[in-house]
Amino acid sequence: PVPVNYQWQRNDGAGFGDIAGATGSSWSLLPTAADMMASFRVVVTVPATDPNQSLISGAVNLVEGPVPGTALHFAFDGDYCSGAACLTGGSPAGAEALPPLVDDSPSGAAGDQSASFNGTAAGGIGYWYDASGMINYDDQDYTLEAWVKIGEGGPSPGNAKGLILGYGIPGGYSMWIREDGTIGGTTYGIVDLFTSAVVPATGWHHVAQVHQIGTEVRFYIDGELAQVLPETRGVNPTTDNNLYVGYERGSGAPLNPFNGLIDRVRISGSALTPEEFDLTPGPLGLGMVAYWPFDGNLADPVGGHDGVGHGSEPIAFDAGMFGQGVDLDPSLLQYVEAGAPEADFDMGGGSVSMSMWFRVDNFDVSWQALIAKGEGTNYRLARRAETGTIGYAGGVGEPAQAAPDVNDGEIHHVVALTRAGVQTELWIDGTLYEVGANPTITDNDQPLLIGANPDTSPLRYWNGLIDDVGVWSRALSAAEIAKLWNGGAGASIGDLV
């Protein structure tokens, strides 16, 4: 093929000039007020010819109005901008300062920042005027997203709610967290939406609000559907094209300032699915309920669910994948019980993920359990009947057997998970082997056991090593599972969270 060079150009009245960095076959720009008055074209050059030949496209102008797909994405990494759209302090009615940027973010990566709000107008507020109406979604679907970390004292100390973002207030749309931690918002034209879905008060969490015009509004927390409400648009649509981040402002003083950190605010002109959310990269610790490294003790440094050892003799520790792991002997009736409260491991109607490294010393009992909350439509990971492999049931029975033999004396990695209402997944050594359909987990009063099943008698004790066990109240992604497997070298959950 003949190499081709591209150069996009802009003409704002003084002739066409090159746009720095716009050298691809396509170029996405953010329409600002100035751009609405400009023209654009692309110059295509074939450098292999002599002399060089160029093809110049005809000029095109932008069209005002809503932008489909991702319209704005504020990352807050060193600036307050999404492309050419930059937040400023204050608003048409004030001159408050911008919030400070701090070195704390969902990814935890060095240099990744977020905007810090302290629950008062003096703590910083963000404002941008949408001259072209690019996010004025008065007659179409749209999605609001952000990562939030609620501050000490709650999301809105002394206020009814803490606003994450709002557009065209008072007649537009918004997303906020109430003082009781529940997520909510408004549809276009002032119809308040109150949910019972609580955003956890600690750590980073992804929140999303998906509006399907005239149908429903779906609220998500950490990528999981939290609540669905009817989508009814109000009779007071906005004539104010102002976007606010971290507070709400009409014609008077700032209202409902947010308390905490906000990052990766994204506004899209379509109804996104969870697979399209801005969830990656996110912290592996997101939604983690418990973690047992088993390095010489049964402590849970993440959730405080320190394990309780059972058996006629103390549980021994052996060399594990990382440090040590528990070496369970069924002749001594040994297993580990997750520390209270038991209800923390009730995932009824929701999702769950479990990751661990294990070794089979002997398969001598059918359905020997690696980890289990119970039978029926609860969740359990165990030897599959009397075979040489393992299976997972979580809200639905085990699917057709496809997993490989693991009864070889080697250490293996396993992830078992339930995506609520969608599917179960069994991953062994970095490969997805089994998928079950339409799971719905139900709750029970049994404790979570590692190396046994609380719903059976006897308890189907494991025979072998178990190491680096993690439990999440969400479904891990394929990318996260790949991080844990790490090409076979493995990565300790403790190092990743």
C-alpha positions as CSV (number, residue, x, y, z in Angstrom):
1,P,0.0,0.0,0.0
2,V,1.1,3.6,-0.7
3,P,1.7,5.6,2.6
4,V,-0.6,8.6,3.0
5,N,-0.3,11.6,5.3
6,Y,-3.2,13.5,6.8
7,Q,-3.3,17.0,8.2
8,W,-6.5,18.6,9.4
9,Q,-6.9,22.4,9.1
10,R,-9.1,25.0,10.7
11,N,-10.1,28.4,9.4
12,D,-11.5,30.9,11.9
13,G,-11.6,33.8,9.5
14,A,-7.8,34.3,8.9
15,G,-7.3,31.5,6.5
16,F,-6.7,27.7,7.0
17,G,-4.0,26.6,9.3
18,D,-2.8,23.2,10.6
19,I,-4.3,21.9,13.8
20,A,-1.5,20.6,15.9
21,G,-1.6,16.8,16.4
22,A,-4.6,16.3,14.1
23,T,-2.8,14.0,11.7
24,G,-4.9,10.9,11.6
25,S,-7.3,9.7,8.9
26,S,-10.1,10.8,11.2
27,W,-10.2,13.5,13.8
28,S,-12.7,14.1,16.7
29,L,-13.0,17.6,18.0
30,L,-15.1,19.2,20.8
31,P,-17.3,21.9,19.4
32,T,-16.8,25.2,21.3
33,A,-18.4,28.5,20.6
34,A,-15.4,29.6,18.5
35,D,-15.4,26.4,16.5
36,M,-19.0,26.9,15.6
37,M,-17.9,29.9,13.6
38,A,-15.0,28.1,11.9
39,S,-14.5,25.8,8.9
40,F,-12.5,22.6,8.7
41,R,-10.8,20.6,6.0
42,V,-8.3,17.8,5.6
43,V,-5.2,17.8,3.4
44,V,-4.2,14.3,2.2
45,T,-0.6,14.0,0.9
46,V,1.0,11.0,-0.9
47,P,4.8,11.5,-0.1
48,A,5.9,8.6,-2.3
49,T,5.2,10.5,-5.5
50,D,7.5,13.0,-7.1
51,P,6.5,15.7,-6.9
52,N,4.4,15.1,-3.8
53,Q,0.7,15.1,-4.6
54,S,-2.0,16.5,-2.3
55,L,-5.7,16.2,-2.2
56,I,-7.5,18.9,-0.3
57,S,-11.1,18.2,0.9
58,G,-13.9,20.7,0.7
59,A,-14.5,22.8,3.8
60,V,-17.1,21.7,6.3
61,N,-18.8,23.5,9.1
62,L,-20.0,22.2,12.4
63,V,-23.7,21.9,13.3
64,E,-25.0,23.1,16.6
65,G,-26.8,20.7,18.8
66,P,-26.3,17.5,20.9
67,V,-23.3,15.3,20.2
68,P,-23.9,11.6,20.0
69,G,-21.5,9.2,21.8
70,T,-19.1,10.6,24.4
71,A,-19.5,14.4,24.4
72,L,-17.5,15.3,27.5
73,H,-15.0,13.4,29.6
74,F,-13.3,15.3,32.5
75,A,-10.3,13.3,33.7
76,F,-9.0,16.0,36.1
77,D,-5.4,15.0,35.5
78,G,-3.5,18.3,35.8
79,D,-6.3,20.4,34.3
80,Y,-10.1,20.9,34.3
81,C,-10.7,20.2,30.6
82,S,-12.4,17.8,28.3
83,G,-10.8,18.6,25.0
84,A,-11.5,22.3,24.4
85,A,-14.2,22.5,27.0
86,C,-12.6,23.6,30.3
87,L,-14.3,24.2,33.6
88,T,-13.7,27.5,35.3
89,G,-14.4,28.6,38.9
90,G,-17.6,30.3,39.7
91,S,-20.6,30.8,37.4
92,P,-22.5,33.6,35.8
93,A,-23.6,34.6,39.3
94,G,-20.3,34.2,41.1
95,A,-16.5,33.9,41.0
96,E,-15.7,31.0,43.3
97,A,-12.4,29.1,42.9
98,L,-11.9,25.8,41.1
99,P,-11.5,22.7,43.4
100,P,-8.0,21.6,44.0
101,L,-6.6,18.6,42.2
102,V,-5.2,15.9,44.4
103,D,-3.2,12.7,43.8
104,D,-5.9,10.2,44.5
105,S,-7.9,8.4,41.9
106,P,-9.8,5.2,41.1
107,S,-6.8,3.7,39.3
108,G,-4.3,4.5,42.1
109,A,-1.7,5.2,39.4
110,A,1.0,7.7,40.0
111,G,0.1,11.1,38.6
112,D,-3.6,10.2,38.2
113,Q,-5.6,13.0,39.9
114,S,-9.1,13.9,40.9
115,A,-11.0,17.0,41.9
116,S,-11.4,17.6,45.6
117,F,-14.6,19.2,47.0
118,N,-15.1,20.0,50.7
119,G,-18.9,20.5,50.8
120,T,-18.9,24.3,50.6
121,A,-18.8,26.7,47.7
122,A,-15.5,28.0,49.1
123,G,-14.1,24.6,48.6
124,G,-14.3,24.8,44.9
125,I,-16.9,24.6,42.1
126,G,-16.7,23.9,38.4
127,Y,-18.6,25.6,35.7
128,W,-18.7,25.5,31.8
129,Y,-21.0,27.3,29.4
130,D,-22.2,25.0,26.6
131,A,-22.4,27.5,23.8
132,S,-23.4,25.0,21.1
133,G,-25.9,23.0,23.2
134,M,-23.9,19.9,22.6
135,I,-25.1,18.3,25.9
136,N,-28.6,19.7,25.7
137,Y,-30.4,16.3,25.6
138,D,-34.0,17.5,25.8
139,D,-35.3,15.0,23.3
140,Q,-32.9,12.0,23.3
141,D,-31.2,9.3,25.4
142,Y,-28.2,10.2,27.5
143,T,-25.9,8.8,30.1
144,L,-24.2,10.5,33.1
145,E,-21.1,8.9,34.7
146,A,-18.5,9.7,37.4
147,W,-16.2,8.1,39.9
148,V,-16.8,9.4,43.5
149,K,-15.1,9.0,46.8
150,I,-17.3,10.3,49.6
151,G,-15.6,12.5,52.1
152,E,-15.6,12.3,55.9
153,G,-18.9,13.4,57.2
154,G,-20.9,12.2,54.2
155,P,-21.5,13.4,50.7
156,S,-23.4,16.6,51.7
157,P,-22.9,17.7,55.4
158,G,-25.7,20.0,56.4
159,N,-27.4,19.7,53.0
160,A,-30.1,17.5,51.5
161,K,-27.7,16.3,48.8
162,G,-24.3,16.7,47.2
163,L,-24.4,17.4,43.5
164,I,-22.0,15.4,41.3
165,L,-23.0,17.2,38.1
166,G,-25.9,19.1,36.8
167,Y,-26.8,20.7,33.5
168,G,-29.2,23.6,32.8
169,I,-30.2,23.8,36.4
170,P,-33.0,24.3,37.4
171,G,-34.6,22.9,34.3
172,G,-32.1,20.4,33.0
173,Y,-30.7,17.1,34.4
174,S,-28.5,16.2,37.3
175,M,-26.9,13.4,39.4
176,W,-26.4,13.6,43.1
177,I,-25.9,11.6,46.3
178,R,-28.3,12.4,49.2
179,E,-27.1,12.8,52.8
180,D,-28.2,9.2,53.6
181,G,-25.8,7.9,50.8
182,T,-28.5,7.1,48.3
183,I,-27.9,8.0,44.6
184,G,-30.5,10.1,42.8
185,G,-30.9,12.8,40.2
186,T,-33.4,14.7,38.0
187,T,-34.7,14.0,34.5
188,Y,-34.8,16.7,31.9
189,G,-37.3,19.4,33.0
190,I,-37.2,18.9,36.8
191,V,-38.5,15.5,37.8
192,D,-36.7,14.3,40.9
193,L,-35.6,10.6,41.1
194,F,-35.1,9.2,44.5
195,T,-33.6,5.7,44.9
196,S,-32.9,3.4,47.8
197,A,-29.5,2.4,46.3
198,V,-26.7,3.4,48.6
199,V,-23.2,4.4,47.4
200,P,-20.7,2.9,49.9
201,A,-19.2,5.5,52.2
202,T,-15.6,4.4,51.8
203,G,-13.3,4.0,48.8
204,W,-13.8,4.9,45.1
205,H,-17.1,3.9,43.4
206,H,-18.4,4.4,39.9
207,V,-21.9,5.8,39.6
208,A,-24.0,6.0,36.4
209,Q,-27.4,7.2,35.4
210,V,-28.8,6.0,32.0
211,H,-31.8,7.9,30.6
212,Q,-33.9,6.2,27.9
213,I,-36.4,8.9,26.8
214,G,-40.0,8.2,27.8
215,T,-39.1,4.7,29.1
216,E,-36.8,4.4,32.2
217,V,-33.8,5.6,34.1
218,R,-31.3,3.0,35.2
219,F,-29.0,3.7,38.2
220,Y,-25.8,1.7,38.4
221,I,-23.2,1.5,41.2
222,D,-19.8,0.0,40.3
223,G,-21.2,-1.3,37.1
224,E,-24.1,-3.2,38.7
225,L,-27.7,-2.3,38.2
226,A,-29.0,-0.8,41.4
227,Q,-32.5,0.5,40.6
228,V,-34.8,1.3,37.7
229,L,-37.3,4.2,37.8
230,P,-39.7,5.5,35.1
231,E,-38.3,8.2,32.9
232,T,-40.8,11.1,32.8
233,R,-39.6,14.5,31.5
234,G,-40.8,17.6,33.2
235,V,-42.6,20.6,31.8
236,N,-39.9,23.1,32.7
237,P,-37.1,22.4,30.2
238,T,-33.9,24.4,30.5
239,T,-32.9,27.5,28.7
240,D,-29.7,27.6,30.7
241,N,-26.7,25.8,28.9
242,N,-24.5,25.8,32.0
243,L,-22.8,22.6,33.2
244,Y,-21.9,22.5,36.9
245,V,-19.6,20.0,38.6
246,G,-19.6,19.6,42.4
247,Y,-22.4,21.9,43.2
248,E,-25.8,23.2,42.0
249,R,-26.3,26.8,41.1
250,G,-29.3,28.7,39.9
251,S,-29.6,32.5,40.2
252,G,-28.6,32.7,43.8
253,A,-25.9,31.2,46.1
254,P,-24.4,27.8,45.5
255,L,-26.6,24.9,46.6
256,N,-25.9,21.4,47.6
257,P,-22.1,21.3,47.3
258,F,-20.5,17.9,47.2
259,N,-18.1,16.6,49.9
260,G,-15.4,14.3,48.6
261,L,-13.5,13.5,45.4
262,I,-14.9,13.4,41.9
263,D,-13.1,12.0,38.9
264,R,-13.6,10.9,35.3
265,V,-16.9,12.7,34.8
266,R,-18.4,11.5,31.5
267,I,-21.5,12.7,29.6
268,S,-22.7,10.7,26.6
269,G,-25.5,11.3,24.1
270,S,-26.8,7.8,24.2
271,A,-28.1,5.1,26.6
272,L,-24.9,3.2,27.4
273,T,-24.7,-0.4,28.6
274,P,-22.5,-1.4,31.6
275,E,-20.0,-2.8,29.1
276,E,-19.6,0.7,27.7
277,F,-19.1,2.4,31.1
278,D,-15.8,4.1,32.1
279,L,-15.0,1.3,34.5
280,T,-11.4,0.5,33.4
281,P,-8.9,1.0,34.7
282,G,-10.4,0.8,38.2
283,P,-9.1,-0.5,41.4
284,L,-9.3,-4.3,41.9
285,G,-10.3,-3.5,45.5
286,L,-13.5,-2.0,44.2
287,G,-16.4,-4.0,45.8
288,M,-14.0,-6.3,47.8
289,V,-15.7,-7.8,50.8
290,A,-12.8,-9.9,52.2
291,Y,-9.3,-11.0,51.5
292,W,-7.3,-13.7,53.2
293,P,-3.6,-13.9,52.2
294,F,-3.1,-16.9,54.6
295,D,0.5,-15.9,55.3
296,G,0.9,-17.6,58.6
297,N,-2.5,-16.4,59.9
298,L,-6.2,-16.2,59.0
299,A,-6.5,-12.4,59.1
300,D,-8.6,-10.4,56.6
301,P,-6.7,-7.0,56.2
302,V,-9.4,-5.6,53.8
303,G,-12.8,-6.4,55.4
304,G,-12.0,-7.4,58.9
305,H,-13.6,-10.8,58.5
306,D,-10.7,-12.6,60.2
307,G,-11.0,-16.3,59.6
308,V,-11.8,-18.8,62.4
309,G,-9.9,-22.1,62.0
310,H,-11.8,-25.4,62.7
311,G,-10.5,-28.9,63.2
312,S,-9.2,-31.4,65.7
313,E,-5.7,-29.9,65.3
314,P,-4.6,-26.3,64.4
315,I,-4.5,-25.7,60.6
316,A,-1.0,-26.0,59.1
317,F,0.5,-23.5,56.7
318,D,2.5,-24.6,53.6
319,A,4.4,-22.8,50.9
320,G,1.7,-21.1,48.7
321,M,1.7,-19.2,45.5
322,F,2.6,-16.0,47.4
323,G,4.2,-16.6,50.8
324,Q,2.1,-19.2,52.5
325,G,-1.4,-20.8,52.3
326,V,-3.5,-23.0,54.5
327,D,-2.9,-26.8,54.0
328,L,-6.2,-28.4,54.9
329,D,-6.4,-32.0,56.1
330,P,-9.9,-33.6,55.9
331,S,-8.9,-36.4,58.3
332,L,-8.7,-33.6,60.9
333,L,-12.0,-32.0,59.8
334,Q,-10.2,-28.7,59.0
335,Y,-11.7,-25.6,57.3
336,V,-11.7,-21.8,57.7
337,E,-14.9,-20.0,58.6
338,A,-15.2,-16.4,57.4
339,G,-15.5,-13.9,60.3
340,A,-18.8,-12.2,61.1
341,P,-21.0,-10.6,60.1
342,E,-22.2,-13.5,58.0
343,A,-24.7,-11.2,56.1
344,D,-21.7,-9.5,54.4
345,F,-21.5,-12.5,52.2
346,D,-25.2,-12.7,51.3
347,M,-25.3,-11.7,47.7
348,G,-29.0,-12.3,47.1
349,G,-30.1,-10.9,43.7
350,G,-26.6,-9.5,43.1
351,S,-23.2,-10.5,41.7
352,V,-20.2,-12.1,43.4
353,S,-16.6,-13.1,42.5
354,M,-14.1,-15.3,44.2
355,S,-10.4,-15.7,43.3
356,M,-7.9,-18.1,44.9
357,W,-4.9,-20.3,44.2
358,F,-5.2,-24.0,45.2
359,R,-3.6,-27.4,45.0
360,V,-5.3,-30.8,45.1
361,D,-3.5,-33.3,47.4
362,N,-6.2,-35.9,46.9
363,F,-9.8,-36.0,45.6
364,D,-11.3,-38.6,48.0
365,V,-14.9,-37.3,48.5
366,S,-17.3,-36.1,45.8
367,W,-18.1,-32.3,45.7
368,Q,-15.1,-31.4,48.0
369,A,-15.5,-27.7,48.6
370,L,-13.0,-25.0,47.9
371,I,-15.3,-22.2,49.1
372,A,-19.1,-22.3,49.7
373,K,-22.0,-20.3,51.1
374,G,-24.5,-23.1,50.6
375,E,-26.4,-25.3,48.2
376,G,-29.4,-24.6,46.0
377,T,-29.3,-21.1,44.5
378,N,-26.5,-19.9,46.8
379,Y,-22.9,-20.1,45.6
380,R,-20.2,-22.7,45.9
381,L,-17.0,-23.8,44.2
382,A,-16.1,-27.4,44.5
383,R,-14.9,-30.6,43.0
384,R,-17.4,-31.6,40.3
385,A,-18.9,-34.9,41.5
386,E,-16.3,-37.6,41.4
387,T,-14.3,-36.1,38.5
388,G,-10.8,-34.7,38.5
389,T,-11.9,-31.1,38.0
390,I,-13.9,-28.4,39.7
391,G,-17.3,-26.7,39.0
392,Y,-19.1,-23.5,40.1
393,A,-22.8,-23.0,40.9
394,G,-23.9,-19.5,41.8
395,G,-27.6,-18.7,41.6
396,V,-27.9,-21.5,39.0
397,G,-26.6,-25.1,38.8
398,E,-23.3,-26.0,37.2
399,P,-23.3,-25.8,33.4
400,A,-22.0,-28.6,31.2
401,Q,-18.6,-29.8,32.2
402,A,-15.7,-28.2,30.2
403,A,-13.0,-27.5,32.8
404,P,-9.7,-29.4,32.7
405,D,-8.3,-31.9,35.2
406,V,-6.7,-30.2,38.2
407,N,-5.9,-33.3,40.2
408,D,-2.2,-33.1,39.4
409,G,-0.5,-31.9,42.6
410,E,0.2,-28.5,40.9
411,I,-0.9,-25.0,42.1
412,H,-3.8,-23.6,40.0
413,H,-5.6,-20.3,39.8
414,V,-9.4,-20.1,39.8
415,V,-11.9,-17.3,39.5
416,A,-15.6,-18.2,39.9
417,L,-18.2,-15.4,39.5
418,T,-21.9,-14.6,39.0
419,R,-23.0,-11.7,36.8
420,A,-26.4,-11.1,38.3
421,G,-29.2,-12.2,35.9
422,V,-26.7,-12.7,33.1
423,Q,-24.3,-15.6,33.6
424,T,-21.9,-17.5,35.8
425,E,-18.3,-17.9,34.8
426,L,-15.5,-20.4,35.8
427,W,-12.0,-19.4,34.9
428,I,-9.0,-21.7,35.5
429,D,-5.5,-20.6,35.0
430,G,-6.5,-17.6,33.0
431,T,-9.0,-19.3,30.7
432,L,-12.8,-19.1,30.7
433,Y,-14.0,-22.7,30.6
434,E,-17.7,-22.8,31.7
435,V,-20.6,-20.4,31.5
436,G,-24.0,-20.8,33.1
437,A,-27.2,-18.9,32.2
438,N,-29.6,-16.6,34.0
439,P,-28.3,-16.9,37.6
440,T,-30.2,-15.4,40.6
441,I,-28.4,-15.9,44.0
442,T,-30.6,-16.2,47.1
443,D,-29.5,-15.6,50.7
444,N,-29.2,-17.9,53.7
445,D,-28.0,-17.8,57.3
446,Q,-25.0,-20.0,56.8
447,P,-21.4,-18.7,57.2
448,L,-19.0,-18.6,54.3
449,L,-16.6,-21.5,54.6
450,I,-13.2,-22.0,52.9
451,G,-12.4,-25.6,52.4
452,A,-15.9,-26.9,53.3
453,N,-19.6,-26.5,52.5
454,P,-21.9,-25.3,55.4
455,D,-25.0,-26.9,53.8
456,T,-23.8,-30.5,53.7
457,S,-23.2,-33.2,56.4
458,P,-20.4,-34.0,56.5
459,L,-19.0,-30.7,55.2
460,R,-17.1,-32.1,52.2
461,Y,-13.7,-31.0,53.5
462,W,-11.0,-29.9,51.0
463,N,-7.8,-31.9,50.9
464,G,-4.9,-29.6,49.9
465,L,-3.6,-26.1,49.7
466,I,-5.7,-22.8,49.4
467,D,-4.0,-19.4,49.1
468,D,-4.7,-15.7,48.5
469,V,-8.5,-15.8,48.6
470,G,-10.6,-12.8,47.7
471,V,-14.3,-12.2,47.6
472,W,-16.0,-9.3,45.8
473,S,-19.7,-8.2,45.7
474,R,-19.4,-7.6,42.0
475,A,-18.4,-9.5,38.9
476,L,-14.7,-9.1,37.9
477,S,-13.9,-8.2,34.4
478,A,-11.8,-10.4,32.0
479,A,-9.0,-7.7,32.3
480,E,-9.0,-8.0,36.1
481,I,-8.9,-11.8,35.9
482,A,-5.9,-11.5,33.5
483,K,-4.1,-9.3,36.0
484,L,-4.5,-11.9,38.7
485,W,-3.3,-14.7,36.4
486,N,-0.5,-12.5,35.1
487,G,0.5,-14.9,32.4
488,G,0.9,-17.8,34.9
489,A,3.4,-15.9,37.1
490,G,0.4,-14.7,39.2
491,A,-0.2,-11.5,41.1
492,S,-1.1,-11.3,44.7
493,I,-4.4,-9.6,45.4
494,G,-2.6,-7.7,48.2
495,D,-0.2,-6.3,45.7
496,L,-2.9,-5.2,43.3
497,V,-5.3,-3.6,45.8
